[in-house]
Amino acid sequence: MKIQYLIAFFIFYLFFGCQSKTNASNEEIIYAENIYDFERSIKLNIYTDSSYVFTISEKDPRYEKTEKFKGLCYRNLDTLYFNPFEFEYNDSKKAVIKNNFIEFIDGKYPLKIKIKKSNFPLKKDIYSDKLESYSTFTFNNKFYDCFKEDVKPYDLSEKDIIEIEKILTKCFVENKNKITRTVTEYQKQLIAVRNLNDEIEVWVNCNCLKKNEEFQYSIKEYNDGGDCHFNLKINLSKQTYSELNINGEA
């Protein structure tokens, strides 16, 4: 076990240590936050010495509570590894940096935290021109049941987003007696996979447009609301859609 710890710390210093030696003080390299996590706000600060501080603030009409958790992590390309101990909030061992979010993909439940500041360049959002309309989520069968077979997560490209919007527009036209709004009046949450036939499938969750970023953080499900809320599947490889499921009225 001691050998494993030594290896972990060697990796920490390999990625961040040389930076901290050349700086007189420990500097913040990432600041991220999520103000849409139920009735609490969460913040994540990551520093040049591989340390992080995770802060949870809860507010209630009768009390306020703030907790801080500290640990170590290192970055390899677009992946964060939490070692020698997992990220305590949801027991994740790693997270991916994608579309300006830190997304925890292997914990007890999904978690996304938006990067607000970074001292290294981030990849361009695949939907940067449609930021108010699209958000992506990494498939994990522990969290989502929209795909039943043995599938693998797939990262959508900007070209994929353009094709998805074309197929969605076709769906709206062909189902105008059921969907009375236009495609631009919805926020679209996407979960993409590669199936056993090597085809790209996307589960699309559509909800009426709201003037906030909440839909970017977690999948929103509603029991009613009519055509304000619906979902479907798109097969990008075949350029088809199926399983259109529109909510009933309240």
N, C-alpha and C positions, 0 to 999 in steps of 0.2 A: 504493500500500500504506500509506503514511504517513497518508493521508486516512482510510482504513478504521480504522486504529488510533485516530485522533483521535475519530472517530465512536463507536467502541466505548467509549472512556474517558468520553466525554460522557454516554453512556447509563448507565455505571456510576455516575457521580456524580449523575445525574438520579434514580436509584432509591435510592442509599445515601449519596451524598456529603453531602447536607444533614443527614443524621443524624450523620455523623462530625464535621462542623464544630461541632455543638452539644455534642459530648461530649469531655471532656478525654482520654479513652482510647478505644481501639478495642474495641468490645464484641461479644461473641458473640451472633448472632441465631438460629443453628440449630446444634444438636448432634445428630448421627445416628450410628448404629453398626450393624454386622452381625457377629455372632459366629458365624454359621453358614456363612461363605464357605470351604468346604473345610477346610483345616487352619490357617486364619489368621483373625484378627479385623481388621476395618477400621472406621475412625472418620472422620467428616467434620465439621469445624468451619467455619462460615461467619460472617464478621464484617461489621460495619457499613460498613467501607471497601471492600466488594466482594471482599475477599480470602478465600481458603479454604485450609485445611490438611487434607490427606488422609493418614491414617496407617495403615500396614499392619504388623501384628505377626504374625510367624510363630514357632511354638513346636515344638520337636522334642526328644525325649529327650536329644539331644546338643548342641543349640544353640538360641539365641534370636536373632531378627533383627527389627529395626524400621526401616522406611523412611518418609520423609515427602515428600509432593509438595505444592507450593504453586502457586496460580494465582489467576485472577480469574473472577468470575461475577456476574450480576445477575438479579434476580427480576422477572418481569412476571406479576402475578396468581399462577397456580399453576404457572408454568413457570420453571425455572432455565436460563439460557443461559451457556455457558462460552466466553468470548471474551477476548482474540483467539486463544487457543489452546484446543484441545479438552481435555476431562477425560482426563488421560494414562492412567489405569488401564485404561480400555476404549475410549478414543478417542471418547467421546460429546461432542456439541456441545450437547445439552440434556437435561434431565430434568424429569419432572413430579412435583409434590407431590400425592399422592393416597392417601387412606385411611391417613394418618399415616406414609407412606413417601415417600422420594425414589426414584423409579424412572427409571433411565436407559434410554431407549427407542431410541436410534439408534446405539449403539456396536458394537463387534465382538462383544459377547455381552451378554445381559441382566444387570442388576444392580439389586438393591433394598437400600436402607439405611433402617432404621427411625428415625424422628425421636423422640428422647428428650426434647429441650428445644427450645422455640421462644419468641421474644419477640413473636410475632404470632399471632393466632387461626388455627387450622386448621379446615378443614371437618370435620364429623362423619363418622366412618367409616360407610359404607353398611351395614356388617354389625356395627355396634358391639354389638348385643345377642347376636351369634353369633360373637364374635371368635375363639373356640377352634375354630370349625368351618369358616370360610370365609376365602379369600384370593383376590384378583384379580390378574391379570397382563395387561398391555397386549399385544395381538397385534402381532407383527412376523414376516413370513414368512421372515426371515433366521434367526430363533430357533426358531420353532414350525411344525410341518408338519400341524397338526390341521385346517387349512382349505386346500384346494387352489385354489379359484377366486379371482377378483378380489374380495376383501372389504376392508372398512374397519374399523379398531378401533372398539369401542363401549364407553362407560362405563356400567356397570350402576348402577341406582338401588336404593334400599332396597326399593321395591315389586318390582323385578325379582328381588331375592334371595328375597323371600317367595314369589313365583311359582315360582322354581327349586326351592325346598324342597318345594312342593306336588307338582310334577311328579316330583321325585325319590322322594317318598313313594309316589306311584302306581307308579313303576317298581319299587320294592322289593316292593310288594304283588303286582304282576303277575309278578314273577320270584322269588318266595320259595323256589322249588325250587333256584335258582341262588345267590341272595344270602341267607345265613342270619342276617345281622346287621340291626340297625335303622339308619335314616338318621342317628340321633344318635351312632352309634358310628364315624363317619367324619369325617375332615377333607377339605373340598372345595376344590380349586383350580380357579378359573374363568378362561377366556379367552373374551371376548365379541366378536362382530363383527356388522356389518350387511352382509347379502349383496346380490347383484345384484337380487334381488326386493324389496329394502328390508325384509327380515325380520331379526329379531334372533335370532342363533344363539349358543349357548354350549357350549363344550367343557368338560366337567366331569370332573376327575380325582379319584377317591375313594381315600383310603388310610386304614387303620385309625387311630383316634385315638391320638395320642401326647401326653404331658404336657409339650410344649415348643412353641416358636413356629417351629421350623425350616421347616415347610411354608409359612409366609408369605413366605419369601425366594426360593425357587426351585422349579420344577416337579420333583416327585419321580416317578421312573419305576422300576418293578421288573419283573423277568423272570418271577417266579413268586409264590407266596403265596396262590393261590386267590382266593376272594371278598374277601380283605382288601385287594386292589388291583384296581380296575377303572375304566374310563372310558366315557363315552357323550356323545352330543350332544343338546342340548335346543333346540327351536325355540320361543322364547317367543311369537312372533307367532301360531303355530299351536297352541300349548299341547301339543306332542308331544315324544316322545323317540325316538332311533334310535341305531344303531351301538353297542349295548351290547357292550363288550369286557371280559370277565372273565379275569384271569390264570389260568394253569394251576397245578396243585400243584407243589411243589418236587420 
